[in-house]
């Protein structure tokens, strides 16, 4: 699989102490935090309570990782501290975007200066790595500056809020069919029923993934793909996938060197012909802070979006999927990157979440971001949803065929970003990531509802 993460191995556990609207402040990042072991500082007076989302994003034997987002329901403040009690046997070994003070089992996390301002309705987020003797517990009570948190529960994720300020729609778009990818070659070589099934994949517009760290090789690929699309009057879909620390070294590990990424993007962008749609760096935001070697990932994404947009691309920054990040965390991370030079965000790349679930989640994220932001959904393999496995799950089906959407919502299009039939990685009997797996390709096509 070209876009994978260990975070996908299980649905994230989430406890909502209470959730409110996300504002523009703070998000989980890779900045280091001061860790102290002295007594907790005295809390300042607070005029109102808060809401907190404590989300366990991954766990393993002896440890776990969590994202925490606090929303201020009271008067604006110029500094903050949030506190809670750890479960017996738990500890915190690493924290980012906050300062940590431990007093026995009581932990207090404060701002780090740049995220100190917290407006009414504003949010701040931080991340942590913890230790646990057994399954990690989700705290059920928090205080903000000494005042207990509380508030309303979040909306049902299957019931999206009414969209505000729907974005401009892309209008009629005919996406380009790639006659050079592995699905096309397999279809050309097949016969009988297999050929009929593989036609469902080969003749459907799909993305061309730009992954080679050699900038000139990637530029040539982009030039050939976009030129072919322009020659037939179609719109090409590209997936840029070379961020440093890609996939945190897992099945799709690789990417450019940190110092080379911006120049790599500039070279690749110089090969663009016409106005391609671009999904920018699958998993990069969802994995933010999950591993070393990421460099200034937020800055790289911001610059890449700017460079590609200036070259004529319609850019969507990848934001994971509905079972990975909470809407608040996804929106906060997208705000860190900024969407001044991107149309919006991409969801469900290489995953299996249903179109309905992804649309509902996308509308929540878009509502939190506000304005004319839009999103796209990868439907390539979500025809019968997820079975909880992210790496080569069996029994899946091709999803909705690619098309532009103009229905007054924030959804711009359903796309095939992942290439059906290409392996997610060396897991569950599959070949290495990106290699053709005919058995699964036929299974996906056979299970499709169309």
Residue pairs with C-beta under 8 A, 6 or more apart in sequence:
1 251
1 252
1 350
1 390
1 391
1 392
1 418
1 422
1 423
1 424
1 425
1 433
1 434
2 209
2 211
2 239
2 241
2 252
2 282
2 350
2 418
2 419
2 422
2 433
2 434
3 241
3 247
3 252
3 282
3 283
3 318
3 349
3 350
3 418
4 247
4 250
4 251
4 252
4 283
4 350
4 390
4 391
4 424
4 425
4 433
5 247
5 248
5 250
5 283
5 286
5 287
5 290
5 324
5 390
6 58
6 248
6 250
7 57
7 58
7 286
7 287
7 290
7 324
8 323
8 324
8 351
8 390
8 391
9 58
9 389
9 390
9 391
10 58
10 59
10 388
11 323
11 388
12 55
12 56
12 57
12 58
12 323
12 324
12 325
13 55
13 56
13 59
13 138
14 53
14 54
14 55
14 56
14 138
14 326
15 53
15 54
15 55
15 138
15 139
15 140
16 53
16 153
16 154
17 51
17 52
17 53
17 54
17 139
17 140
17 141
17 142
17 149
17 150
18 50
18 51
18 52
18 149
18 150
18 151
18 152
18 153
19 51
19 53
19 71
19 151
19 152
19 153
19 154
19 328
20 51
20 71
20 73
20 121
20 123
20 151
20 152
21 71
21 121
21 368
22 69
22 71
22 123
22 327
22 328
22 331
22 332
22 368
23 71
23 119
23 121
23 122
23 123
24 122
24 335
25 115
25 117
25 118
25 119
25 122
25 123
25 124
26 97
26 115
26 123
26 124
26 125
26 126
26 332
27 97
27 125
27 329
27 332
27 333
27 335
27 336
28 67
28 96
28 97
28 125
28 126
28 127
28 288
28 289
28 329
28 332
28 333
29 96
29 97
29 127
29 288
29 289
29 298
29 336
30 96
30 288
30 289
30 294
30 297
31 96
31 97
31 112
32 96
33 95
33 96
33 97
33 98
33 99
33 100
33 112
33 126
34 99
34 100
34 112
35 92
35 94
35 95
35 99
35 100
35 102
36 99
36 100
36 101
36 102
37 101
37 102
38 101
38 103
39 101
39 103
40 83
40 101
40 103
40 106
40 108
41 81
41 101
41 108
41 110
43 81
43 83
43 143
43 145
43 146
44 77
44 79
44 81
44 145
44 146
45 145
45 146
46 74
46 77
46 144
46 145
46 146
46 147
47 74
47 75
48 72
48 73
48 74
48 75
48 147
49 73
49 74
49 144
49 147
49 148
49 149
49 150
49 151
50 70
50 71
50 72
50 73
50 74
50 82
50 142
50 144
50 147
50 149
50 150
50 151
51 70
51 71
51 73
51 149
51 150
51 151
51 152
52 68
52 69
52 70
52 71
52 82
52 142
52 149
53 67
53 68
53 69
53 154
53 326
53 328
53 329
54 66
54 67
54 68
54 84
54 138
54 139
54 142
55 66
55 67
55 68
55 69
55 325
55 326
55 329
56 64
56 65
56 66
56 136
56 138
57 65
57 66
57 67
57 324
57 325
58 64
58 65
58 290
59 65
59 132
59 135
59 136
62 131
62 132
62 133
63 93
63 129
63 130
63 131
63 132
64 129
64 130
64 132
64 136
65 127
65 128
65 129
65 130
65 290
66 127
66 128
66 130
66 136
67 125
67 126
67 127
67 325
67 326
67 329
68 82
68 109
68 125
68 126
68 127
68 128
69 123
69 124
69 125
69 326
69 328
69 329
69 332
70 80
70 82
70 123
70 124
70 125
70 142
70 144
70 149
71 121
71 122
71 123
71 151
71 328
72 80
72 118
72 119
72 120
72 121
72 122
72 123
72 144
73 120
73 121
73 151
74 120
74 147
75 120
76 117
76 118
76 119
76 120
76 122
77 117
77 118
77 145
78 116
78 117
78 118
79 110
79 111
79 116
80 110
80 111
80 116
80 118
80 124
80 144
80 145
81 108
81 109
81 110
81 111
81 144
81 145
81 146
82 108
82 109
82 110
82 142
82 143
82 144
83 106
83 107
83 108
83 109
83 142
83 143
83 146
84 106
84 107
84 139
84 141
84 142
84 143
85 105
85 106
85 107
85 139
85 141
86 92
86 105
86 106
86 107
86 130
86 139
87 132
87 136
87 137
87 139
88 105
88 133
89 132
89 133
89 134
90 130
90 131
90 132
90 133
90 136
90 137
91 130
91 131
91 132
92 100
92 102
92 107
92 128
92 129
92 130
92 131
93 129
93 130
93 131
94 128
94 129
95 109
95 126
95 127
95 128
95 129
96 126
96 127
96 128
96 289
97 112
97 115
97 124
97 125
97 126
97 127
98 109
98 110
98 111
98 112
98 126
99 109
99 110
99 111
99 112
100 107
100 108
100 109
100 128
101 107
101 108
101 109
101 110
102 108
109 126
111 118
111 124
115 124
118 124
123 328
123 332
125 328
125 329
125 332
127 289
130 136
141 148
141 149
142 148
142 149
143 149
154 327
155 161
155 364
157 322
157 327
157 357
157 360
157 361
157 364
158 356
158 357
158 360
159 360
160 359
160 360
160 361
160 362
160 363
160 364
160 367
161 363
161 364
161 367
163 363
163 366
163 367
163 408
163 409
163 410
164 367
164 370
165 370
165 371
165 372
166 372
166 408
166 409
166 410
167 343
167 344
167 371
167 372
167 373
167 374
167 410
167 412
168 372
168 374
169 374
169 404
169 405
169 406
169 412
170 314
170 404
170 406
170 412
170 413
171 404
171 406
172 404
173 235
173 403
173 404
173 413
174 233
174 234
174 235
175 205
175 234
175 235
175 236
175 237
175 277
175 402
175 415
176 205
176 225
176 228
176 229
176 232
176 234
176 235
176 236
176 237
177 202
177 203
177 204
177 205
177 206
177 234
178 184
178 205
178 206
178 208
178 225
179 228
180 224
180 225
181 202
181 206
181 208
181 419
182 419
182 421
182 422
182 436
183 198
183 201
183 202
183 206
183 419
183 420
183 421
183 436
183 441
184 202
186 198
186 202
186 421
186 436
186 438
186 441
187 195
187 198
187 199
187 201
187 202
187 203
188 202
190 198
194 442
197 441
197 442
197 445
197 446
198 421
198 441
198 442
198 445
200 398
200 445
200 448
200 450
201 398
201 420
201 421
201 441
201 444
201 445
204 401
204 402
204 416
205 234
205 237
205 402
205 416
206 237
206 380
206 402
206 416
206 417
206 419
206 420
207 237
207 238
207 239
207 279
207 415
207 416
207 417
207 418
207 419
208 221
208 222
208 225
208 236
208 237
208 238
208 239
209 238
209 239
209 241
209 419
209 434
210 218
210 221
210 222
210 238
210 239
210 240
210 241
210 242
210 268
211 218
211 241
211 242
211 254
212 218
212 221
212 242
213 242
213 254
213 255
213 256
213 257
213 260
213 264
215 260
215 263
215 264
215 267
215 268
216 267
218 242
218 264
218 267
218 268
218 271
219 267
219 268
219 270
219 271
220 271
221 271
222 238
222 268
222 269
222 271
222 272
223 271
223 272
223 273
225 236
225 238
226 236
226 238
226 271
226 272
226 273
226 274
226 276
227 273
228 236
229 235
229 236
229 273
229 274
229 276
230 236
230 273
230 274
235 274
235 275
235 276
235 277
236 274
236 276
236 277
237 276
237 277
237 278
237 279
237 402
237 415
237 416
237 417
238 276
238 277
238 278
238 279
238 313
239 278
239 279
239 282
239 349
239 417
240 265
240 268
240 278
240 279
240 280
240 281
240 304
240 308
241 252
241 255
241 281
241 282
242 254
242 255
242 256
242 261
242 264
242 281
243 255
243 256
243 261
243 281
243 284
243 294
243 297
243 300
243 301
244 255
244 256
244 257
244 258
244 261
244 293
244 294
244 295
244 297
244 300
245 255
245 287
245 291
245 292
245 293
245 294
245 295
245 297
246 252
246 253
246 254
246 255
246 283
246 284
247 253
247 254
247 283
247 287
248 287
248 290
248 291
249 291
249 293
250 425
251 391
251 424
251 425
251 426
251 427
251 432
251 433
252 425
252 433
252 434
255 261
256 264
258 293
258 295
258 296
261 295
261 300
261 304
262 300
262 303
262 304
262 307
265 303
265 304
265 307
265 308
266 307
269 307
269 308
269 310
269 311
269 313
270 311
272 308
272 311
272 312
272 313
274 312
275 312
275 313
275 314
276 312
276 313
276 314
277 313
277 314
277 316
277 376
277 413
277 415
278 308
278 313
278 314
278 315
278 316
279 316
279 318
279 346
279 349
279 376
279 378
279 415
279 417
280 301
280 304
280 305
280 308
280 315
280 316
280 317
280 318
280 342
280 346
281 301
281 304
281 317
281 318
282 318
282 346
282 349
282 350
282 417
283 318
283 320
283 349
284 297
284 301
284 318
285 297
285 301
285 317
285 318
285 319
285 320
285 330
285 333
285 334
285 337
286 318
286 319
286 320
286 321
286 324
286 325
286 330
286 333
287 294
288 294
288 297
288 298
288 333
298 333
298 336
298 337
301 317
301 337
302 337
302 338
302 341
305 315
305 317
305 337
305 339
305 341
305 342
306 340
306 341
308 315
309 315
309 341
309 342
310 341
314 343
315 341
315 342
315 343
316 342
316 343
316 344
316 345
316 346
316 375
316 376
316 412
317 334
317 337
317 339
317 342
317 344
317 345
317 346
318 345
318 346
318 347
318 349
319 325
319 330
319 333
319 334
319 345
319 346
319 347
319 365
319 375
320 330
320 347
321 347
321 348
321 349
321 351
321 353
321 358
321 361
322 347
322 348
322 353
322 357
322 358
322 360
322 361
323 351
323 353
323 386
325 333
327 361
327 364
327 365
327 368
328 368
330 345
330 365
331 365
331 368
331 369
334 345
334 365
334 369
335 369
339 345
339 369
339 373
343 373
343 374
343 412
344 366
344 373
344 374
344 375
344 376
344 410
344 412
345 362
345 365
345 373
345 375
346 375
346 376
346 377
346 378
346 415
346 417
347 353
347 358
347 361
347 362
347 375
347 376
347 377
347 378
348 358
348 377
348 378
348 379
348 382
349 378
349 417
349 418
350 378
350 381
350 417
350 418
350 424
351 378
351 381
351 382
351 386
351 390
352 381
352 382
352 385
352 386
352 387
352 390
352 393
352 396
353 361
353 382
353 385
353 386
354 382
354 385
354 386
355 377
355 379
355 382
355 399
355 400
355 414
357 385
358 377
358 382
359 377
359 409
359 411
362 375
362 377
362 410
362 411
363 409
363 410
363 411
365 375
366 373
366 374
366 375
366 410
373 410
374 410
374 411
374 412
375 410
375 411
375 412
376 411
376 412
376 413
376 414
376 415
377 411
377 413
377 414
377 415
378 415
378 416
378 417
378 418
379 399
379 400
379 401
379 402
379 414
379 415
379 416
380 398
380 399
380 415
380 416
380 417
380 418
380 419
380 420
381 396
381 397
381 398
381 399
381 418
381 420
381 444
382 396
382 397
382 399
382 400
383 396
383 397
383 398
383 399
383 400
383 444
383 447
383 448
383 449
384 395
384 396
384 397
384 447
386 393
387 393
387 395
387 396
389 428
390 424
391 424
391 425
391 427
391 428
391 430
392 423
392 424
392 425
392 427
392 428
392 429
392 430
392 437
392 440
393 428
394 428
394 440
394 443
395 443
395 447
396 443
396 444
396 447
397 444
397 447
397 448
397 449
398 420
398 444
398 445
398 447
398 448
398 450
399 414
399 448
400 414
401 414
401 416
401 450
402 413
402 414
402 415
402 416
403 413
403 414
404 412
404 413
405 411
405 412
405 413
405 414
420 441
420 444
420 445
421 436
421 437
421 438
421 440
421 441
421 444
422 433
422 434
422 435
422 436
422 437
423 430
423 431
423 432
423 433
423 434
423 435
423 436
423 437
423 440
424 430
424 433
425 432
425 433
426 432
426 433
430 437
430 440
431 437
